[in-house]
Amino acid sequence: MKHICWNVRGLGSPRAVRRLRHIIKQHNPYMVFLIETKLDQKRMDRARKSCGFINGIDIEAERSRDGLCLAWKGGIEVTLKSFSKWHIDVLVKEDGIEEEWRFTGFYGSPYLRDQNHVWNILKRLSQDSNCPWLVAGDFNEIMYSFEKRGDCQGTKREWRYSGKH
């Protein structure tokens, strides 16, 4: 099953929605997790449906910041477990496959004041299930290029980990 996880940094313009539709048409995913939609509930519902996804969970942006959307096609059953402005946690059951699995779309706060709280959400979620689990999103753990080490070619990369989380 194909998934797309994308920090769209706003879907307020027709150009951004066209770009999203193009990527969805090109890759044909079954599930899409969008981060920083910057849209209210009504506008996100309209943008999601214009991309061909009738099913979805939209977490409205606060004052045109943040906003999450998990969208999926028919043929899979999605059950919401929990959500916040930083995550959407669901169980997924695919047609013809007996075992269900878990998906958590995650948006780590870029603000230092929220980081401990957000990482604690992920820690708490990790203790909640025994089925296969996919966590994807924008963790905002590396915010600046100076925090990365390694070559630009991607053959070997190392990231500094502060050990705080």
Backbone hydrogen bonds, N-H to C=O, Kabsch-Sander energy under -0.5 kcal/mol:
donor,donor_aa,acceptor,acceptor_aa,energy
4,I,31,M,-1.8
6,W,33,F,-2.5
8,V,6,W,-1.2
8,V,35,I,-1.6
9,R,35,I,-0.8
10,G,36,E,-1.8
11,L,37,T,-2.3
17,V,13,S,-1.7
18,R,14,P,-2.5
19,R,15,R,-2.3
20,L,16,A,-2.2
21,R,17,V,-2.7
22,H,18,R,-2.4
23,I,19,R,-2.2
24,I,20,L,-2.5
25,K,21,R,-2.6
26,Q,22,H,-2.4
27,H,23,I,-2.2
28,N,24,I,-2.7
30,Y,2,K,-2.4
31,M,2,K,-1.5
32,V,71,A,-2.6
33,F,4,I,-3.1
34,L,32,V,-0.5
34,L,69,C,-3.1
35,I,6,W,-2.4
36,E,67,G,-1.1
37,T,67,G,-1.6
38,K,66,D,-2.9
44,M,40,D,-2.4
45,D,41,Q,-2.3
46,R,42,K,-1.9
47,A,43,R,-2.3
48,R,44,M,-2.8
49,K,45,D,-2.2
50,S,46,R,-1.9
51,C,47,A,-0.8
51,C,48,R,-0.8
52,G,49,K,-1.7
53,F,48,R,-1.9
54,I,52,G,-0.7
55,N,72,W,-0.8
57,I,70,L,-2.7
59,I,57,I,-0.5
59,I,68,L,-3.1
60,E,58,D,-0.7
61,A,39,L,-2.4
62,E,65,R,-2.1
63,R,61,A,-0.6
65,R,62,E,-1.2
68,L,59,I,-1.9
69,C,34,L,-2.0
70,L,57,I,-2.5
71,A,32,V,-2.9
71,A,69,C,-0.5
72,W,55,N,-1.6
73,K,30,Y,-2.1
76,I,73,K,-0.7
77,E,93,K,-3.1
78,V,76,I,-0.5
79,T,91,L,-2.6
80,L,78,V,-0.5
81,K,89,D,-3.1
82,S,89,D,-1.6
84,S,87,H,-2.4
87,H,84,S,-0.7
88,I,105,G,-2.0
89,D,82,S,-2.9
90,V,103,F,-2.9
91,L,79,T,-2.4
92,V,101,W,-3.8
93,K,77,E,-2.6
95,D,75,G,-2.1
97,I,94,E,-1.7
101,W,92,V,-2.4
102,R,132,P,-3.1
103,F,90,V,-2.3
104,T,134,L,-2.6
105,G,88,I,-2.7
106,F,104,T,-0.5
106,F,136,A,-2.7
107,Y,86,W,-2.9
108,G,138,D,-3.0
114,D,111,Y,-1.6
115,Q,111,Y,-1.0
115,Q,112,L,-0.6
116,N,112,L,-0.6
118,V,114,D,-2.4
119,W,115,Q,-2.7
120,N,116,N,-2.0
121,I,117,H,-1.6
122,L,118,V,-1.6
123,K,119,W,-2.1
124,R,120,N,-2.5
125,L,121,I,-2.5
126,S,122,L,-1.8
127,Q,123,K,-0.6
127,Q,124,R,-1.1
128,D,125,L,-1.7
134,L,102,R,-2.8
135,V,133,W,-0.5
136,A,104,T,-2.2
138,D,106,F,-1.7
139,F,137,G,-0.6
143,M,141,E,-0.7
147,E,144,Y,-1.8
148,K,145,S,-1.7
149,R,158,E,-2.1
151,D,156,K,-1.1
154,G,151,D,-0.7
158,E,149,R,-2.3
160,R,147,E,-1.3
162,S,160,R,-0.5
